[in-house]
Amino acid sequence: MSFTDNFIKKQKLTLSAKRAIFSISKYEVMFKKLILFLLISILFINCKNASITVLSSSNVADIINNEFTGDLAFNTASFVEKYWRVVGNTGFNKSIYKIAEELEKSGFVLEENATENDILTYRIENRPLKNPTWESVNAIVKIEGKNDTLLQHATNRNMIALNSYSTPKDGVSAEVIYVRDFEKIADLDVKGKIVFAETSPYGIYKSAIIEGKAAGIITYNNPSYLQPEKNTTSIQFRSIPIDTVNKSWAIAMSFAAKERLKASLEKGKTTLKVRVKTNIYSSEELTIVADIKGSEMPGERLVFSAHIQEPGANDNATGVGLALEMASLTAKFIKQQQYEPKRTLTFLWGDEIISTQRYVQEDSIRAKYIKWGISLDMVGEDTEKTGGTFLIEKMPDPSAIWTRGNDKHTEWGGSKMKLEQMKPHYLNDFLIDKFKQQGKRANWIVGTNPFEGGSDHVPFLRQNIPSVLFWHFTDQFYHTDNDRIDKVSKTTLKNVGTTALIAAYTLLNADKKVAKSILLNLETAAVSRLNEEFKQSKIAINNGDSLSTQIEIITAWKDWYQKSFTTTSGLFSDEKVINNDIEKSQKLIDSISSVIIKELQKKN
Ligand SMILES: [Zn+2]
């Protein structure tokens, strides 16, 4: 007899003993049962009530923090990151259909089947693709005479440059020619050889392949922020021009492979055996758009965008997954009648910049009423592994002209802007405030960077639609084949998604009261900015910078905030209600900046 059987017998004994005791008073038992039933019923009703609490400004942060798990975001990112995605290819399209499937599960109805009463709808837009799509299948590079491989696709899926054609089935064997000065490829005889250069293959494609008739290209140029000497196996993906005539190829190397190749070249003549297999075929361009229709101002909308293409997990399977969980949770709140957006909330997944550019242009009436655009790009990083922090890339403000103090450009880099490029708006400080609150709550680091561009916020800004980017940088695996799901953190996804929704719900239902609180928050931000710039200007003057520049900086910030104050009137129809408050804030900032300028003049 096993221990378990014995245990069960003992249990049975105890139960029957209990039964004997209870049978003493049958009525007592019935009474107890009734009490228990009532207790359970009350508990159940309470629980039910708790789960259908209507969202309000006082509970929205708590409820979303409880309900946003990061599970759907993470699982979707895990699905998407398996594929090397470029518009039109298998992975890109599978991601689109995965999103559609999950939207359906959450209650979204395909637009063509929807009725007027459907609040949750989605559509898949299908357009012909001008250029053929591309996907990598397999590749291997060997130094002839060596048994092991220099690189193989199974462990380095970024090794084939985008738009590369396949080699013949048995591969290509050719001598490597190391071109140190790649400006002078034309002076060399590279015909039939593999050109090795420490630059981007795109830049030398014409001289090496089209003009030089080289057999192929092999390159290395991982930037230093990837810490290539530490992350020796990373390859940052590269591309070459589409060339249907020469149908050539390029291989990008890791630091380790490059060192090996160089060592071999130092010893003497080096021949490489290269085998590349890719698929190049005509396809279609898919975009998926989900709408959550606003109840009062359906034309006005907030758009979250996430690009699908690019091969990484953080860039940008995380954005794809995060937008999906945000849409799905919002659908749940709506179905449970916890939340009703007054304005429309839109989620757009597609080809970076191309889809968003089209979205803000093609329908002029729709475009006119887009009130905000937020790009979700690299939003789930495990920063202990990747480095960097979460960042809100601000709409152009004077920190993009005079970057000093706490403001810092990322290693992605930005160019110095001009005053006429400024976009004064409340959105920056409104979002910074919301994210700092979550940062405090979740012990999470939130940073900002001056405008740099390069993602889906750019088309919105070009159309004068307020827009920011949520992202992370530096990421030591950015655009490399080591940007995989093990670098993604569910906690980060939860933090970004939670706060993005808190902010979104506030904006979507903003009224006079919300506008006034946003204005007040903006005024506080303006005062602290002017104080900080005052401090920086004093330091600058002590370091010999000119007074006139300092006055220019203080004035730029004053103007930026004064104009930003006026944008809060766009949050509701009756602008006059807030005009007095705006004027008051403007006067305050005016007087503070005058005092600062006078103080600086004294110092000089
Ligand atoms: Zn990206």
Residues whose N, C-alpha, C, O or C-beta is under 5 A from the ligand:
A	BS01	ZN	D315 N316 D377
